[in-house]
Amino acid sequence: MARRKPKQVLYRRKREGRTNYAKRLTMLIARKTRLVVRLTNQRVIAQLIEFTPQGDKIVAGLDSFALKKLGWSYSCKNIPAAYLTGLLFAEKITEKKITELVFDTGLKSPLKKGKIYAFLQGVVESGVNIPYSEGIFPTEERLSGKHISEEMSKKFNEMKGKINKK
């Protein structure tokens, strides 16, 4: 006869490595809308998510391919594209009168001066209130794309002007 306790089965999403429930609970306790950012191999995806008892509700969403409609001809997954996507997303959510958010990076541990923080800088510079630490944002040279090419830097400044005029 077996004398050991049966193994406790974890939640499916925890077993699959998709959800950190402790981190999720701390964000839900804040009772603020979450700004969720995900990086894929081709794009930066941003969503504004509210918690409801029936399940999370997506209020707004945008990905970096929206920059192509404005004339961006470079990669949609680099630091300048992430920053511009943040600016564009902030313009979209200020129309909905949302000004205070919690930043949700999911299971990824974001690197200082990386793409996720470039996106956050774009949102914060547009006037949305999100708590953050000093020294995490990329340098202006990396944001504008000078480390990639001078042409990209010119296109970046042009796109930034287009988004800010909206």
Secondary structure per residue as TSV (DSSP state, phi and psi in degrees):
chain	resnum	aa	ss	phi	psi
A	1	M	-	360.0	134.3
A	2	A	-	-73.1	138.2
A	3	R	-	-117.3	6.4
A	4	R	S	-100.8	158.6
A	5	K	-	-71.1	146.5
A	6	P	-	-68.5	146.9
A	7	K	-	-69.0	133.4
A	8	Q	-	-77.1	130.4
A	9	V	-	-88.4	125.5
A	10	L	-	-76.9	164.7
A	11	Y	-	-56.7	146.7
A	12	R	H	-57.0	-47.2
A	13	R	H	-67.1	-29.1
A	14	K	H	-73.5	-41.6
A	15	R	H	-59.2	-40.4
A	16	E	T	-79.4	-5.6
A	17	G	T	75.6	29.0
A	18	R	-	-99.7	-26.5
A	19	T	-	-134.9	132.9
A	20	N	-	-100.2	100.6
A	21	Y	H	-69.4	-29.7
A	22	A	H	-66.1	-44.8
A	23	K	H	-65.9	-40.7
A	24	R	H	-62.7	-41.3
A	25	L	H	-63.5	-41.1
A	26	T	H	-64.0	-34.8
A	27	M	H	-72.7	-37.4
A	28	L	H	-71.2	-31.0
A	29	I	H	-64.6	-30.0
A	30	A	T	-64.8	-20.8
A	31	R	T	56.1	37.0
A	32	K	-	-118.5	157.6
A	33	T	E	-67.7	141.1
A	34	R	E	-98.4	138.3
A	35	L	E	-100.2	107.1
A	36	V	E	-100.4	129.7
A	37	V	E	-124.0	130.8
A	38	R	E	-129.4	139.3
A	39	L	E	-107.8	130.3
A	40	T	-	-114.2	-173.7
A	41	N	S	-72.6	-16.6
A	42	Q	S	-122.4	-20.2
A	43	R	-	-152.3	170.4
A	44	V	E	-110.6	125.2
A	45	I	E	-112.2	131.7
A	46	A	E	-125.7	138.3
A	47	Q	E	-139.5	146.5
A	48	L	E	-104.9	117.9
A	49	I	E	-124.7	131.6
A	50	E	E	-109.4	143.4
A	51	F	-	-86.1	132.6
A	52	T	-	-130.1	154.8
A	53	P	T	-59.4	-26.5
A	54	Q	T	-78.8	-17.1
A	55	G	-	143.1	167.0
A	56	D	-	-65.5	142.1
A	57	K	E	-117.5	125.5
A	58	I	E	-84.4	117.8
A	59	V	E	-86.6	-41.5
A	60	A	E	-150.3	152.1
A	61	G	E	-148.5	151.4
A	62	L	E	-159.7	146.1
A	63	D	E	-126.8	169.5
A	64	S	T	-69.8	-10.8
A	65	F	T	-68.2	-16.2
A	66	A	H	-64.7	-21.7
A	67	L	H	-67.7	-30.5
A	68	K	H	-63.5	-32.3
A	69	K	H	-68.3	-22.9
A	70	L	T	-92.7	-2.5
A	71	G	T	111.4	6.6
A	72	W	-	-73.6	123.0
A	73	S	-	-112.2	7.6
A	74	Y	S	-101.8	-173.4
A	75	S	-	-60.4	144.6
A	76	C	S	-99.4	14.2
A	77	K	S	-125.8	7.3
A	78	N	S	-93.5	-179.7
A	79	I	H	-63.4	-46.1
A	80	P	H	-60.9	-38.7
A	81	A	H	-66.8	-37.4
A	82	A	H	-64.5	-43.0
A	83	Y	H	-62.9	-46.6
A	84	L	H	-65.0	-36.0
A	85	T	H	-63.9	-39.1
A	86	G	H	-62.1	-43.4
A	87	L	H	-61.1	-46.5
A	88	L	H	-64.9	-40.6
A	89	F	H	-67.0	-39.0
A	90	A	H	-63.9	-38.5
A	91	E	H	-61.8	-38.7
A	92	K	H	-68.0	-40.5
A	93	I	H	-82.8	-21.3
A	94	T	H	-71.1	-23.5
A	95	E	T	-65.6	-28.4
A	96	K	T	-88.1	6.7
A	97	K	T	61.4	34.4
A	98	I	-	-102.5	123.1
A	99	T	-	-121.3	-15.9
A	100	E	B	-127.3	126.8
A	101	L	E	-137.2	167.3
A	102	V	E	-115.1	133.6
A	103	F	E	-86.5	123.8
A	104	D	E	-118.5	116.0
A	105	T	-	-101.0	-2.1
A	106	G	T	76.1	-142.4
A	107	L	T	-81.4	-13.1
A	108	K	-	-74.5	141.1
A	109	S	-	-96.3	106.2
A	110	P	-	-68.4	144.8
A	111	L	-	-90.3	142.5
A	112	K	T	-58.4	140.6
A	113	K	T	63.4	25.6
A	114	G	S	-99.9	-170.6
A	115	K	H	-63.9	-40.8
A	116	I	H	-64.4	-40.1
A	117	Y	H	-75.7	-24.6
A	118	A	H	-65.5	-41.6
A	119	F	H	-61.5	-46.3
A	120	L	H	-60.4	-39.4
A	121	Q	H	-63.2	-39.6
A	122	G	H	-61.5	-40.2
A	123	V	H	-69.9	-44.2
A	124	V	H	-65.8	-39.9
A	125	E	H	-66.9	-17.8
A	126	S	T	-87.2	0.7
A	127	G	T	101.2	7.9
A	128	V	-	-84.2	136.8
A	129	N	B	-88.3	107.5
A	130	I	-	-133.5	128.3
A	131	P	-	-67.6	138.0
A	132	Y	-	-156.1	164.6
A	133	S	-	-96.0	155.7
A	134	E	T	-75.8	150.4
A	135	G	T	83.3	11.8
A	136	I	-	-98.8	-15.6
A	137	F	S	-83.1	148.4
A	138	P	-	-65.8	160.4
A	139	T	-	-70.2	161.4
A	140	E	H	-62.3	-34.2
A	141	E	H	-63.5	-42.8
A	142	R	H	-72.9	-35.4
A	143	L	H	-62.3	-40.7
A	144	S	H	-81.3	-12.0
A	145	G	T	89.5	15.6
A	146	K	T	-64.7	-27.3
A	147	H	T	-71.5	-14.5
A	148	I	T	-96.8	-58.6
A	149	S	-	-164.0	158.1
A	150	E	H	-69.6	-34.1
A	151	E	H	-63.4	-40.1
A	152	M	H	-65.0	-36.7
A	153	S	H	-62.8	-40.5
A	154	K	H	-65.6	-45.2
A	155	K	H	-63.8	-36.5
A	156	F	H	-60.7	-47.9
A	157	N	H	-63.7	-36.8
A	158	E	H	-64.6	-45.2
A	159	M	H	-66.5	-38.4
A	160	K	H	-62.3	-40.1
A	161	G	H	-64.3	-41.0
A	162	K	H	-61.8	-44.8
A	163	I	H	-68.6	-39.9
A	164	N	H	-70.9	-24.3
A	165	K	H	-73.6	-24.6
A	166	K	-	-59.4	360.0
